[in-house]
Amino acid sequence: MKRTLGVCYYPEHWPEDAWPEDARRMADAGLTWVRIGEFAWSRLEPAPGRLDFDWLDRAIATLGAAGLKVVLGTPTATPPRWMVDRHPDMLAVDSRGRPRNFGARRHYCFSHRGYLQECVRIVTLLAERYGRNPHVAAWQTDNEYGCHDTVLSYSDAARHAFRDWLAQKYQSAQALNRAWGNVFWSMEYDSFDQIDLPNLTVTEPNPAHVMDFRRFASDQVVAFNRAQAEVIRRHSDAPIAHNYMGRITEFDHFAVGADLDIASWDSYPLGFLSDRLEADKAHKSAFLRQGDPDFQAFHHDLYRAVGRGRWWVMEQQPGPVNWAPWNPAPLPGMVRLWTWEALAHGAEAVCYFRWRQAPFAQEQMHAGLLRPDSAPAPGLAEAAQVARELEQAPDAAAAPGDVALVFDYESAWAWDTQPQGADFDYFRLVFAWYRALRRLGLNIDILPPDTADLSAWKLVLVPGLFTLRARLRAALATAGGAVVLGPRTNAKTPDFAIPPALPPDLPGLDARVARVESLPPGARVGLEGGGAFAHWAEEVEGSAPVIRRRADGLPALMGSPALQYLTGWPCDTTLRTLLREICRQQGIATRDLPEGLRTRVAGGLRFWFNHAAEPVACEGQDIPPAGVIWAPV
């Protein structure tokens, strides 16, 4: 499949006589795709029932005439003011009971039935009009589900929908009481109508209550997205995508992705380094203008899994953004590096956000490929360079991973609900394992938590999984290589109780977690031979062979060559040492990469990406700062 580039464009922001020149310049830069329409509801329907699609007809025709393909977004992330006047109770409500008011975007509650019907109506009109348009070659539903903390809503609409959801799941209040353990603190209910949302309680609410609310909220996102996808499919054969975000875990992306053809995500390396990554000042300073070396790659691999192999970057940062605490400019060459790294991880397309920097409203400080005066911004030349290189470079099709890593959104909700330590965060735990694998020079496949077949990988890693689902549990018995689980894997039942047999409760592994402790910053549990656990440590009993011990003699790693359990959260260097040894035992070749340098095998090529601000030499390759090179494997 030919890899392509694109850009996000807002024709409604610019004079119509500028559209042809914009389209020509996009095509001249080597861009193929143009995403439009995802925020345009007020221009498509200025008043209830008063439709104006003529301008969009002309915009699509203009772009198509230049040889560009359109990704048409549904405009449901930005309901217009008249919509809120029509449905004043459609606004989401935060955990303190305050409405999320009109004046920005994503100001709706996923549970509001009236708003869902309005969304189905506008999407139907778009799909009927453009479903067979030859220039509309893909669709995007809504925009960035979950952005701005908009999955969890505590509105009246959510309260009623949650009660219905619980009634369907449990059938009786008595069954719910048993599942939640509501005998504790006299929390028992006589009917579902008595159940409120788990906010504004005196102290923490029942974790089982919270967990079901998180599942419900995720299901509402899935249903909202499915309603749009089903409408589009009735009228169009073009693939459908949604643009997810970085480190958004509030809903199950695998479940949303099941109704779509393509997973895409919005990649902002410098913004994410600043506000979505736990790292010390030295790390953030070293990668200030490059972004973290592993954060983008993690999401590339995650969304390749969500899209079942098909994925894009729908928004790629091309310059300073406007929303992070600090917004530096990329090092020269980084836009090219970010693009090639996505392509090496299997992206079908990388689209830059945005074409021209807006001189007005909230995002006027967000750089585009053009400045507000239409002069080229630095990112344009780098995008055009990649387009030229794609004409000559071999196809960088994604290669199978050396190692697999399981990721589970429910686990993120669970440990957010009951972290037991202020810095125990599921994403942070899994990302630490991912980073260690990348530092060892490995290709990584991310797997969903219901994976039924592990036979393709010599090593599968399962850190922190809330509950082992039946399919994955069965797959452990037929895994093709070693499986390493823990810490905190299978620590709760689906009803958020400690399992009677004690975790990890794994077939073929006689091990029981007798006690856990969370460790404050700076505290460590040492290991024999060096290294340490941080954040989290478990005291584990059982007859399973001990592979590595803590300094106090308790097990740190136990089990057989095929199934092992790690009893704590290793420091970064310790984790890398442990994984290097396990890889060696499984016949997986590793390499110790310098900080900032990463490698990826794709399409018979080995790519080297230097995220450092200084040149790096490795294995006979000299890679300049922000440099990308590739050679046959």
Buried (B, 14 or more C-beta within 10 A) or exposed (E): EEBBBBBBBBBBBBEEEEBEEBBBBBBEBBBBBBBBBBBBBBBBBEEEEEEEBEBBEEBBEBBBBBEBBBBBBBBBBBBBEBBBEBBEBBBBBBEEEEBBEBEEBBBBBBBBEEBBEBBBEBBBBBBEBBBEBEBBBBBBBBBBBBBBBBBBBBBBBBBEBBBEBBBEEBEEBEEBBBBBBBEEEEBBBEEBEEBEBBBEEEEEBBBBBBBBBBBBBBBBBBBBBBBBBBBBBEBBEBBBBBBBBBBBBBBBBBBBBBBBBBBBBBBBBBBBBBEBBEEEEEBBEBBBBBBBBBBBBBBBBBBBBBBBEBBBBBBBBBBBBBBBEEBBBBBEBBBBBBBBBBBBBBBBBBBBBBBBBBEEEEBEEBBBBBBBEBEEBBBBBBBBBBBEBBEEBEEBBBBEBBBBBBBBBBBBBBBBBBBEBEBBBBBBBBBBBBBBBBBBBBBBBBBBBEBEEBEBBBBBBBBBBBBBBEEBBBBBEEBBBBBBBBBBBBBBBBBBEEBEEBBBBBEEBEBBBEEBBBBEEEEBBBBEEEBBBBBBBBBBBBEBBBBBBBBEEBBBBBBEEBBBBBBBBBBEEBBBBBBBBBBEEBEBEBEEBBEBBBBBBBBEBBBBBBBBBEEBEBEEBEBEBBBBBBEEE
